[in-house]
Amino acid sequence: MRFALRFLSVAFVLAPLSHINAQTAPAPVAVPALAAAPTAAKNLAMEFRTMVTTEGMPDTGIIQGHAVGSADKLRMDLTMKGPGAQVSPLGGSGGEVSMILSDSGKTVTYLDSRASHYLRVRPADMLAQAQRSGVKMGFSGTEAKVDNLGAGPTILGHPTSHYRIGTGMTMTINAMGQEQVVKISSTSDYYFANDIKGVVNPFASLSGGDMAAMFGSSSKEFADKMKAMQEKLPKGTPLRASSTSTMIAQGQTRTTNTQAEVTSVQWVDANPKLFEIPSTYTAVTLPGMAGAQGGAQGGAIPPR
């Protein structure tokens, strides 16, 4: 069932790498110098590095990133290398791309500075559109749980708390007269800083935040479980995360391991233009979905 698998692959590429809770700095608090005493106008910024390995693939994907948050928006500038590092639908497995997340991560805008192109999508809306055009999805075995494992290591001089997260579901997809069953599961470890009073999370996909955004409107049961799980997590910034995720489809199993770590944290004055699409950029449609039933290659939405 190539259409269903292609659809899922594109949808997961579009799933946000990060989630926004409240990036704007609060009133000054006593924190270490690395992220010390911001004013209300300051924004939290960080450098991070992510390594992605997929069983059966010879190369390791490397993502070097810079993230900065302002109000309800977050921008990430990424440099990618290797097949496991593909996070942009605008290009191949390597190169550079910028992402702007808004609406608490529901809307993702990809910027390609080399071609002066942009693509803005809402993954949840994309799934809803596919369902309206004839793709039927059923969900079972939904799972979302979190365990507080106590104190974690000190990272960049910041004490941390360790949380373990587990998510999973079985999706039954019917399209073009065919049925496909896909089982998805993941286990992730998160280390949240105890003393940084701001929230920028470049690793939300490891905690299932992207799955909640994508599938929440299609499965109330899963959405409720994800909401309950997220409420048990600290409203803080993670400095390290790791995840093992598995997808089983058509008798094949794909296991992906991800290791991510923040390498620096600081408070900055972010230029508001960072979160805007340059006027010289041209909108593009979503690659990889052309020919899908009902014209599901749509996906792109105009700037606002």
N, C-alpha and C positions, 0 to 999 in steps of 0.2 A: 504494500500500500504506500507507494512512493509519495503521493500527495500529502497524506497525513504526516509522514515522517518529515517531509520537507517543511510542512507547516510548523511542526513542533520545533524543528531546528531553527527556523527563522524567529519564532516566538521567543525561544530561549536566548538567542543572540540579542534580541531587543530588550530582554528583561533587565531592569536597571542594576548596575553594579553597586549602586549606593542608595541610601535612603535618607531622607531629610526629616528631622524632628524639630530642631530649633537651633539653627546655626548661629543666630545673632547672640553676641556675648551678653551675659547678664551683668548685674551690678558687680563691682569689684569684690573679689574674694581672695583669701590668702592661699596662693598656689605656688609651686616652684617657679623659678625664673623663666624656664622654658616656655611656659604658657601663663605668665604672671599677670595679675591685676589688670584685665582689660577694661576699657571704657565701654559704654553701651554701644558705641559706633563701630567697635572693632569686630572683625570676622576671624573665625578659626580657620587656619590653613595648615596643610600637612603635606609631606612627601611620603610616598609609600611604594612598596615593591611587592609584586605578586608573582609566584611561580605556579604554573599549571602543567600537570602531567596527566596524560590519558593512556590507559593500558592499551598496548597494541600499536601505539604511535612512538616512533623513535626519538622525536625531538621534544624538548621542554619549552613551553611557552613562558615568556618573561614579559611582565607589564611593569614599567616604571611610570609612576603617576604623581601628579600634583593636584590637590583638591583644595578648594576654598569655598566657604559658604557665606551666603548673605540672605537674611530674611528667610523666605521659603524656597530659595533656589540654591543649587550647588553646581559648581563647574569642576570638571576633571579634565586635565590635559594628559593624555596617555601616549607613551611610546611603547610599541609592541614588537615582539620578535618571536617567531615560531608559530606553528599551527595551533597550539593550545591557547594562544593569546588572542585569538580573534574575538573582539567584542564589538566590532562595528560592521553594520551591513553595507557600508559605503565602499569598503575595499577588501583586500585580501587578508592574509594571515599576518602581515607585518605592517610597519609604517607608523604614522602618527595620526591621532584623531582626538578631537575634543568632544566632550559630552556636557550638556546642560540639562539638569534635572529640575523640574518644577512640579507644582501641585503635589507636594509630599512624595515625589518620586513617580507619580502616575504618568507624567509626560516626559519623554526623553527626546532631546534634540542632538543629533550628531552633526559635527562641523568638520568638513574636509578642507583645510586651508590650501592644499596643493591645487585642488580643482575648483575652489571657491563654490562648493556645493554644501547644501544642508538637507537633512532629513529629519522631520519631526513626527513622532509616532506616540501612540498610547497603546501599549501591548494589550491591556484588558479590552479596549475597544476593538482591537484587531481580532481577538478571539470572538467577541460578540458579533462582529460583522461576519465572520466565517460561519458561525452558527445560524445566522439569519439567511445565509446563502446556501444552506443545505448541509453543512457539517454538523453532525450531532455528537455531543460529548456527554458521557456519563462518568460519574466519579464514585469511587468506593474505597474502603480501607484508608480513609484520610487520617493522618496522624500529625500532631504538632505538640511537642513537649519540650520542657526546659528543666535542667537541674542546676542548682547553685552548688558549685564544687569548692567554694571558699576562696581563700586568698590565692592570688596568682603571683607570678614573679614581678619584680620591679623592672619596668621598661622605660628607657629614656629618663630615668629618675622618678618615674611616677608609679606608685603602688597600684596594683590592679586586682580585680575580682574575676574569678574563672567561672564561666557558664558553659554548659554543654547543651546543645540544641539538636533535636531530632525531628525531621519532617518526612512525610511520605504520602503517596496516593497511588491508586490505580485508575488510569483513564481508559475508557472504552470509546473509541472514535469510529463513527460511521460516516463514510463519504464515498460518493461515486459507486454505491452498491457494494462496498467492501467494509469489513470491520477490522479494526486493529486495536489490540490491547497493549497499553504502555504502562509499565510500572516504574515509578520514580521514587527514590529515597535518598536521604542524606543525613550525615551526622557531622556536626560542626562544633568546634571549641572556640570560644570568644574570651578575650582578656580586656575588660573595660577599665579605663583609668578611673581611679577613685576621686581624683582631685582636679580634674579639668571640667569646669562648669560651662560646657558648651557641647553641642552634639553635631559632629560630622562623622558619618559612617561610610567609608568607601568599600566596606565589605558586606553590605546588607544582603547580597545574593547568597552568602554563605549561611545566613540565618533563616533563609526562606522568605525574606521580605519581598523579593521579586515574585515568588510564587503566590504570595498573598495578593499582590497587586494584579497579577495576571489572571488567576483562577478564582479569586474571591467572589466576583459577581456571578460566576457560573456554578459555584457550589457553596451554599450558605453554611453547610456543616463545616467545610474546610475553613471558610472565612471566620466562623465563630471560634474554631480551635486556634487559628493563627492569631486572632485578636487577643484571646486569653493568654497565649504564650508570650506575645510581644509585651503585654502588660507586666509580666514577671521579670522582664529584662531591665537593667538599669537605663535611665535616660541619660546616657553618657556616651563618651567616645571610645571605641575599641582601638587598642594599639597593636593587637596581634590577633590573627584568626587562622584556623585551618579547617579543612573540610574534605570529606570523602563522599562523593555522590555517585549514584548508580542509576542507569536507565536500562530497562529490559524491554526489548521490542523485537518482534519477528524472530524469536528464538536466540537473539544475540544480546549480550550484556556489555555495556560500556561503562567503565568505572573511571572517574576523574578525581584526582587529588589536587588540592589547592593549598598553598602556604602563602600567607599574606602578613606583612608587618609594616607598621608606620616607622619611618626612619627619622622624622623630625616633626615638631609641632610648634606653631607660633601664632600670635595674634597679629593681624595685618589690617590695613585700610584697603579693602577691595574696591577696584574701579567698577562702578555699576555697569559699564559697557562690557565687562567680562561676561555678563549674563544675557547679552543681546546678540542677535544674529546680524552680522555686518550687512549693510545695505547692498553691497556688491555681490552677495552670495545668491545662488540660484537654487530653488527647491528641486529635489529629485524624488521619483517614486521609489517604492521599496523593491530592491532587487530580490530575485529568488522566488517571488510569488506570482510572476506573470503566468497567465494560463490557468491559475487556480480557479476552481469553480466559483462563479458569481463575481469574478473580478476582484478577488481578495488581495490583489497586489496593491490596492489603495493605500491605506496606512498613513501616508504622509498628510499632514494637516498644515494649513497656512500659518505664518507667524502672526503674533498678536502682541 
